[in-house]
Amino acid sequence: MTWYLGNSNRSTHAVATKEPNSLGLFDMNGNVHEWCADLYRGWAYRKHKRNNPLFREEGGELGGSIQQVYRGGSWNSKQKFARCAARSYELPLDWPPHLNAYRMNDLGFRLVRSK
């Protein structure tokens, strides 16, 4: 169900080219990391609500700068990290301003479409 380092040939793939998960959703893990609305703190899960958690407390663990969470693994991840619970962080593209050319070729977002 997942594109990861071991089967991706080191590139992204078209949506829905793997089987859907048990909920019928395609590409919820792997292919590209997913930018999330959460801000990163190592202890954030202890403060999350159990249903649809979102952590938005200001500040972060890198000298007070804000780190944006990404999760879900990518084509460049080991298989054990291509899962929803695997999370990491990056600084947003506009921080600091002189580094706004920062890019990752395995980071994006997931769109959901209803019928």
C-alpha positions as a printed Julia matrix, in Angstrom:
115×3 Matrix{Float64}:
   0.0    0.0    0.0
   2.99   2.33   0.38
   5.77   3.76  -1.77
   8.96   3.84   0.31
  12.72   3.65  -0.24
  12.68  -0.12  -0.87
  10.17  -0.07  -3.76
   9.93   3.5   -5.09
  12.92   3.56  -7.45
  13.76   6.84  -5.65
  10.91   8.89  -7.09
   7.28   9.85  -6.52
   4.45   7.94  -8.18
   0.99   8.74  -9.49
  -1.86   8.69  -6.97
  -3.77   5.42  -6.49
  -1.14   3.17  -8.07
  -1.05   1.07  -4.88
  -3.97  -0.62  -3.15
  -6.11   1.52  -0.78
  -5.86   1.1    2.99
  -8.56  -0.61   5.08
 -10.65   2.59   4.97
 -10.53   2.71   1.17
  -8.12   5.68   1.13
  -5.17   5.82  -1.24
  -1.66   7.09  -0.51
  -2.09   8.0    3.15
   1.47   6.83   3.81
   4.58   7.0    1.69
   5.16   8.69  -1.67
   5.63  12.17  -0.05
   5.77  13.31   3.57
   2.63  15.23   4.5
   2.85  18.79   5.87
   0.47  19.0    8.83
  -1.14  21.88  10.73
   0.54  20.76  13.98
   3.53  22.5   15.48
   6.3   20.25  16.76
   7.08  19.62  20.41
   8.56  16.33  21.61
   5.91  16.08  24.33
   2.94  17.27  22.24
   1.13  13.91  22.26
   0.61  14.17  26.01
  -1.43  17.34  25.38
  -3.32  16.17  22.28
  -6.98  15.33  22.28
  -7.43  11.64  21.45
  -9.81  12.34  18.55
  -8.37  14.41  15.68
  -5.46  15.93  17.64
  -3.98  19.29  16.71
  -1.12  20.91  18.6
  -0.81  24.66  17.97
   1.07  25.99  21.03
   3.54  28.66  19.96
   7.29  28.17  20.12
   9.36  25.13  19.47
  12.38  23.18  20.45
  14.93  25.01  18.31
  15.51  28.23  20.19
  11.85  29.29  20.14
  11.43  29.03  16.37
   8.34  27.29  15.07
   8.71  23.88  13.49
   5.96  22.48  11.29
   5.16  18.76  11.61
   5.28  16.39   8.68
   4.37  12.73   8.81
   3.52   9.63   6.84
   6.88   8.8    5.27
   7.91   9.27   1.66
   9.5    7.5   -1.3
  12.8    8.25   0.45
  11.87   6.73   3.86
  12.7    3.37   5.33
   9.59   1.2    5.46
   9.27   1.5    9.27
   8.87   5.29   8.92
   6.21   5.17   6.19
   3.31   5.3    8.65
   0.99   7.96  10.08
   2.5    7.83  13.57
   5.99   8.63  12.25
   6.46  12.39  12.55
   9.27  14.85  12.22
   9.56  18.58  11.62
  11.04  21.27   9.43
  11.09  25.03   9.68
   8.46  26.68   7.45
   9.71  27.86   4.05
   9.84  31.51   5.11
  12.04  30.99   8.21
  14.5   32.54   8.27
  13.61  34.85   5.38
  17.01  34.61   3.68
  16.58  30.83   3.3
  13.23  30.9    1.53
  14.61  28.82  -1.34
  14.57  25.73   0.93
  12.89  22.74  -0.72
  12.48  19.0   -0.17
  11.64  16.72  -3.1
   9.75  14.28  -0.88
   7.54  16.71   1.04
   4.04  17.78   0.04
   0.47  17.51   1.21
  -2.42  15.13   0.71
  -5.73  16.16  -0.77
  -9.0   14.47   0.02
 -11.85  14.4   -2.46
 -15.35  13.21  -1.68
 -17.68  11.83  -4.3
